[in-house]
């Protein structure tokens, strides 16, 4: 496996690796499989976003690749692929015009008690241009804060909830008969859960800003008037272009990201074109 | 010339074209049309001498000189945008801006040609000022439409300003000048003279205020405008290779040079084409 950086700060493209053959095929066994899995895990820890081009995976192979790297995470609110309860099909048909899944800055399922450690997204069909995914590195965002601001944020806990997305009045709160994805909010969507606003990466030890526009709804103990200016600052800071990388998809591209380190944004610029991806999240740990 | 879109909204990559060989008038018109339709045009794998670069630029418009930076010797219209591997100077262009927006008639277009770039890093990100205005509510556009903003080069090119401290070792020779403090007023919302599309013409580097307003009044509004313009949905990102020539429409896009290549050398050549006062 060869690794080439995507930017001067984070993100990498991996070539010379066939994940299906090395992690999922019948030949994939023993020390070779463990060696590839370790190389992928270490690339992910180092680069936070790793893009594998020209892969050939069916759903079974995609699951096997994911399982070589970790345990499946929990996936609420969206009906998974039939027979594959841990795989979501992220699809928009050419004729659809509703809100696009993922088109705002977020870290996947940050409202869960133990949000995913990583997400794997595999492109089956993509528009000729458009539908990129942008990433923003929250270690870089944290490290760019002044010492005074970092110290002020350190003891705070941010409140996360799925309510703006999957609550009764949320973006995806009502079933959309026109949507190719079966999204159905339920009572869990209005639950709230506090996580440290600055968390420590369990593998690298890096300090990470952990708030996002989609799921962060407040700061524990503060009124909305108090938390709003701070969250607005953090929102603008967290997505600043100098912390970002951008991935253009091709069919067969598999992108993995460390969901603790990066936020991401699905750009909605491909109306009239079909886009189909498969997604698996890997189980994480309660943020500390 | 083959054109491939860079995103679903703006920007294109042109291949199968040799700018150094010289374009006939029909090819120039084709390129100009592609440029105006896309706002950003990336032409890969060119091999240009400075003379060929100048001659290509002159085929598209009126080449014009730049203030505050010493040009390439013998080529008064060409700037060398350069940082050596061992340099710690502020990167030129790190911050959202339209080139020279503080001028009475800012450049219509900028051409930037990469001679030496890092293996990774040093990308340029572009934001469409058209998409930004088109995504605003009619009420907000109506409110902004009547405003004028002031622009100035003072923050960067006045004595004691950001680039004035570059030091004698800086590979770009900046000539700080008190005239950088002069303020120039432009409409907040302008109409592109060729395409007729509207743009929000305010940028974080050079805009200093809203005409007639106090700082307390203008600051929240300008903050909103800058954050809105920088939204990722309005952006695209160009990764350079040696021989890449990127040209952008200064009335259609802003840009940002990402400073993530410390320890690596980066050298590009830049020419701007004259524009007209924005209205």
Interface residues (C-beta under 8 A of the other chain):
Chain A: X4 X5 X6 X7 X8 X9 X103 X105 X127 X128 X129 X130 X131 X132 X134 X236 X239 X240 X241 X242 X244 X246 X265 X267 X268 X269 X270 X271 X273
Chain B: X4 X5 X6 X7 X8 X9 X94 X96 X118 X119 X120 X121 X122 X123 X125 X227 X230 X232 X233 X235 X236 X237 X256 X258 X259 X260 X261 X262 X264
